[in-house]
Amino acid sequence: MHLEQLEIVGVVAVLVIVAASLASRRLGLATPILLVLVGLGVSLVPGMPRIDVPPELILTAVLPPLLYSAAVNMPVVDFRRDLRTITALSVVLVLLSSLGVGLLLWWIFPDLSLAAAIAVGAVVSPPDAVAATSIGKRLGLPPRLLTILEGEGLVNDATALVLLRTAVAATAGAFSFWRAAADFAYAVAIALVIGAVVGLLAVRIRSRIDQPALTTAISFVVPFVALLPAELLHASGVLSVVVAGLVTGAAGVRRLSVQDRSAERTNWITVQLLLENGVFLLMGLQLVTLADDVADVGLSVLTAVRVGLIVVLALAVIRLAVVVPVVHSARRRQDEHRRTEAKFGRILEQVSADERLQRHPALPKAERWLRRRRADARFYAENGLGWRGGAVIAWSGMRGVVTLAAAQSLPTDFPYRTQLVLVAFVVSLVTLVGQGGTLPLLIRLLGIRGSDAERERRELQLLLSEVGEAAVAQVLDNPSLRRRDGGEFAPEVLQAARAWQERMRLDPPREDEGDPVRAQMPELLALVQEAQRDALDEARSTAAYDSHVIARAQKLLDQRALRGDAP
């Protein structure tokens, strides 16, 4: 295409994405599903040119920012709490799916080696959580289910791509299980280190820059800074990106300013919208191109479709076989978590009643650890993973464009390559439209409801009260409170700030430029808001409240800071 044609295609694609996003709400379809169908329809228009997109463009230019954006917004506490379930779905399930589908394809295609078949199994093994979570958020799935699906989507691509690379390498020589396991462990370990270092360095650098536009610009390159060194060291660049995003999300809320986080959030939402939905539109547009490739080499399109449907069934059975024991284990341990919560509650009471322990310098850290353990046990006890939730997880195995891009990255000398790429497309299309399209009906039939709105409101009010009391105790009631110049705050300013704090209004009292007493207000409000952030960070570190309640409180405090223009 010429430059002018590319510009037109880009403009039309953005307009289609916006229109589909608006129409999806009215039609009751997830935006990714609607865009795939739109792309399919356009691809069937006579005279439509071939759509050939290098798979490296998706895997190295589109996937990293998408994963980073999702990881930054993933509450680390929730990710940690469900790490066992997420690991089972994103690592164990991917490995079993790759092996199961690989054995199936090895049996169907006689000229396909076992290593090559497992490589194709790795291609179709990772579900794309975008469609599932977009449906779940719209229908109000419980936060824990959304966390599990999002966490699975963050990690499973890394597992699949590392396994794909290992299996493709094995096709060129003798396969060694222990060598493959060692390569896998190396790729994961190096990725964890690089991702953590990049995330911490990025936050540290950005915290020293007081211009939101510049810090946001830095955040746009962080995914690639995490990806490139990991890939050069033959580790998992995708996993490195995810770790960098998780570290940035956890550390940024404490180290980055309100203005930085607000600007970053707005810009990344737009980037994520265009990239995420653009790849689904592209996926639909490639149908005719893939079918033509299969026909050109004399292979059967119908055979590829039949094999794709068989693979879809196999993937569904394997996913169900993994989800059942995961849910059973979670249900079996629910009573144990209730007992654990009670045990740590008693220990905290004993610690509080022991005057000798109260004087011990290590007491604050010990109490924080005990409160965190009690909060974790309460979370597991009150947010059980039941069979209805397990059914939603089992049915949320939709594959996306990563599967198609990974299939197109297979070596050109792969046996049945074009047919296998079409098989991967069929798997993605059928699971995305079939399972994704029926997931809302399943959720409604199961009667799954989200969080209790009234309970969340009470928890939010309680958290805000704790934050406010901490600010009053540390600042407004502090007898040693002084201004930066060493002088005291005027009594009327203290009283006005106290009234503002008690009402939790969004608009703080304004200073009067002609009144030197009222001009003290910004300095005092800055101290109050700093104490509020410290109290909220303490609640976050002990996991005393659900992450979405803490996020709402953080948003409220950020809004107050932005509207008050406090320094």
Phi, psi and omega in degrees: 000147175282166183301319181296321179294320178297321179297317180296316179299317180298315180297315180297319181298316179297317180295321179295319179298316179296315180297318180294322178297321178288319183288332184299326179295319181287325182276345181077018178252147173294142182305317178302320180295316180297320181291323175298317179294320177298314178299319177300315180298317180294322182295337181272357178292129180302137179086000179295127182291160178297142176250102179244112180244124178302129181299332179297332179296320179287314188286332184247343182247330183258314184297316182303309179296327178295313180294320180297315180299318179292321182291322180300323183270000179278119176298122183297326179298315179294320178299317180295317183297323181255024182299323180298312180293317180298319179296319179299321183277324187267343179243298183298313182296320179296317179295315179294320179296318180297317180292314182297312180292325178299315178297322179296313180291326177299325178283324183284317183255106187295332183271005182264123178289163181296318179298319179294321179295320178294326176300317177293322175300322177294328179297316186266001187280328186273119174291154175259119187278355186300309182296316182297315182288327178294321175293315182298319179294321180293325182266000175076044175296152176303145182304326183294320178296319179296321178298317180297315181294318179293318178298319177299316181295332180288321191260330189293331177297320179297314179300313183294318183290324176294317179295321178300314180297318179295317182292320179296319177297325181290338179292340181271354181200192181289140181271133177235119181300314183292325176294318178296318179296320179294318178298320180296313181298320178298314182299322180288313184297313180296321179297319179298316181293311182297315180300316180295317180295314180297317179298314180294317179296319181298315179295319181297316180294314183294328180292342180265002178248127186259025178240110184305323181297321181288319180293325177293321177299320178296320181298333180292334182262350181303316179304321183280329174295325177284327184286311192298309180297325178295318179293322179295330178268011178061034174257187181272103178296325180296315179295323177300319178297316180298315180297317178300320178293317179296317179295317179298317180296321182286316184276330184295327182295338178262326189263333183267149181288165178299318181296320179297313183292324180293315179294319180297316182299315182296314183291320181290329176299317180293315179299315181296319179301312185288316182291313184300311183281332178297322181289331176288323175297317178298322180301316178292325182292341186272001184303305184297321179301314181294317179297320178295321179298318179296315181294324183296329181265010174079018178264168185265123175294321181297322178297318178298320179294315180298316179296321178300318179294322178296318179295321177301315179297317180298317179297321179295319180294315180296319180297318179297320181296332178274321183293322183302307179294330178296314179292319180300317179296318180294319180292321182294330184269001185296316178296323178298322179293324177297318178294322179295319178300313180297321181297313180291331174297317179294321179297318179296321177296318179294320179296317181295330182274349183268108183294327179295317179293329182296338180266357183284134183296336181272001185300314182304315180294319180295317179296321178297318179296318179295318179295323179294317179296319178295319179295321177298315180297321178295320179300311180296324182289323185267344182237059182296150178263095184273181182292328178294317175296322177298323178297320178295316178298317181296327183271358184263037181266046181284133175265154184230206187289337178297322176299317180292318180294319179296322178296320181287346177274358177298146180304148183293338180268014178293133175299138178059028189304309184296322179293321181291326176296319177293323175301315179298321178294318179299317178300314180297314183295312183295316181291321182292311182280316183290298181289318179295322180289332181262354180300318177301320179296318179299316180298319180291319180296324180282346178068033181283131180241155180280206183290155176287112184299320181294319178296318178298321179296319179294318180296320179297316179296320179295317179296316179297325177296316179297318179297317180294318179297322178296320180294320179295315183293319186277336185240293190291327179263007182279116182294340180265012180297129180219157174282172181297330180273005178093349180279173180266153174284146179293143181303322182291330177289317177300319181293319179295318179295323179295318178295320178298317180295317183293325181276346183052043178286154179282328183260112180284162176296139183268151177278154176256117184298334180272356182245108182296336179287311180292338179291351177284346188302314181301320180296318180292318180296326177298320178293318179297315182292327175296319177294324177296316179296320179297318179294322178291323177297323178295317178296324179291320183290328179270354180056036183289337181233158177299148186298324181289333175290317178297321179297321178294319177296319178298318179297320180295316179295322177297319179297320179296318180295318181292319181287331180275347182053038180287142180288000000 
